[in-house]
């Protein structure tokens, strides 16, 4: 499903997020999101297994690349998978109130543009 002809991807930069991933996932509006992508930064918990159980496309870094490295992989893979709009949510956030601080990026033109709430 696309919204106004735009393919929307939600990216989840994750590190040891197993305890909060299910809650974050349950708050994603699946009726307007085309792709959900989790990039795991070499977690030591069950983040990857849970993401796969939820049906989330999952990519795992073999070693921790840090937050910036994880973000770069999120955007690269989202664009490779055809995203026009990328919404970054942090699965380690303990409540939906924190989801308002997600970053939204739109591809096109000379490069991506972004808004952070």
Secondary structure as a PSIPRED ss2 file (coil, helix, strand):
# PSIPRED VFORMAT (PSIPRED V4.0)

   1 X C   1.000  0.000  0.000
   2 X C   1.000  0.000  0.000
   3 X E   0.000  0.000  1.000
   4 X C   1.000  0.000  0.000
   5 X C   1.000  0.000  0.000
   6 X E   0.000  0.000  1.000
   7 X C   1.000  0.000  0.000
   8 X E   0.000  0.000  1.000
   9 X E   0.000  0.000  1.000
  10 X E   0.000  0.000  1.000
  11 X E   0.000  0.000  1.000
  12 X E   0.000  0.000  1.000
  13 X E   0.000  0.000  1.000
  14 X E   0.000  0.000  1.000
  15 X C   1.000  0.000  0.000
  16 X C   1.000  0.000  0.000
  17 X C   1.000  0.000  0.000
  18 X H   0.000  1.000  0.000
  19 X H   0.000  1.000  0.000
  20 X H   0.000  1.000  0.000
  21 X H   0.000  1.000  0.000
  22 X H   0.000  1.000  0.000
  23 X H   0.000  1.000  0.000
  24 X H   0.000  1.000  0.000
  25 X H   0.000  1.000  0.000
  26 X H   0.000  1.000  0.000
  27 X C   1.000  0.000  0.000
  28 X C   1.000  0.000  0.000
  29 X C   1.000  0.000  0.000
  30 X C   1.000  0.000  0.000
  31 X C   1.000  0.000  0.000
  32 X C   1.000  0.000  0.000
  33 X C   1.000  0.000  0.000
  34 X C   1.000  0.000  0.000
  35 X E   0.000  0.000  1.000
  36 X E   0.000  0.000  1.000
  37 X E   0.000  0.000  1.000
  38 X E   0.000  0.000  1.000
  39 X E   0.000  0.000  1.000
  40 X E   0.000  0.000  1.000
  41 X C   1.000  0.000  0.000
  42 X C   1.000  0.000  0.000
  43 X C   1.000  0.000  0.000
  44 X C   1.000  0.000  0.000
  45 X C   1.000  0.000  0.000
  46 X C   1.000  0.000  0.000
  47 X H   0.000  1.000  0.000
  48 X H   0.000  1.000  0.000
  49 X H   0.000  1.000  0.000
  50 X H   0.000  1.000  0.000
  51 X H   0.000  1.000  0.000
  52 X H   0.000  1.000  0.000
  53 X H   0.000  1.000  0.000
  54 X C   1.000  0.000  0.000
  55 X C   1.000  0.000  0.000
  56 X C   1.000  0.000  0.000
  57 X E   0.000  0.000  1.000
  58 X E   0.000  0.000  1.000
  59 X E   0.000  0.000  1.000
  60 X E   0.000  0.000  1.000
  61 X C   1.000  0.000  0.000
  62 X C   1.000  0.000  0.000
  63 X C   1.000  0.000  0.000
  64 X C   1.000  0.000  0.000
  65 X C   1.000  0.000  0.000
  66 X H   0.000  1.000  0.000
  67 X H   0.000  1.000  0.000
  68 X H   0.000  1.000  0.000
  69 X H   0.000  1.000  0.000
  70 X H   0.000  1.000  0.000
  71 X H   0.000  1.000  0.000
  72 X H   0.000  1.000  0.000
  73 X H   0.000  1.000  0.000
  74 X H   0.000  1.000  0.000
  75 X H   0.000  1.000  0.000
  76 X H   0.000  1.000  0.000
  77 X H   0.000  1.000  0.000
  78 X H   0.000  1.000  0.000
  79 X H   0.000  1.000  0.000
  80 X H   0.000  1.000  0.000
  81 X C   1.000  0.000  0.000
  82 X C   1.000  0.000  0.000
  83 X C   1.000  0.000  0.000
  84 X C   1.000  0.000  0.000
  85 X E   0.000  0.000  1.000
  86 X E   0.000  0.000  1.000
  87 X E   0.000  0.000  1.000
  88 X E   0.000  0.000  1.000
  89 X E   0.000  0.000  1.000
  90 X C   1.000  0.000  0.000
  91 X C   1.000  0.000  0.000
  92 X C   1.000  0.000  0.000
  93 X C   1.000  0.000  0.000
  94 X C   1.000  0.000  0.000
  95 X C   1.000  0.000  0.000
  96 X H   0.000  1.000  0.000
  97 X H   0.000  1.000  0.000
  98 X H   0.000  1.000  0.000
  99 X H   0.000  1.000  0.000
 100 X H   0.000  1.000  0.000
 101 X H   0.000  1.000  0.000
 102 X C   1.000  0.000  0.000
 103 X E   0.000  0.000  1.000
 104 X E   0.000  0.000  1.000
 105 X E   0.000  0.000  1.000
 106 X E   0.000  0.000  1.000
 107 X C   1.000  0.000  0.000
 108 X C   1.000  0.000  0.000
 109 X C   1.000  0.000  0.000
 110 X C   1.000  0.000  0.000
 111 X C   1.000  0.000  0.000
 112 X C   1.000  0.000  0.000
 113 X E   0.000  0.000  1.000
 114 X E   0.000  0.000  1.000
 115 X E   0.000  0.000  1.000
 116 X E   0.000  0.000  1.000
 117 X C   1.000  0.000  0.000
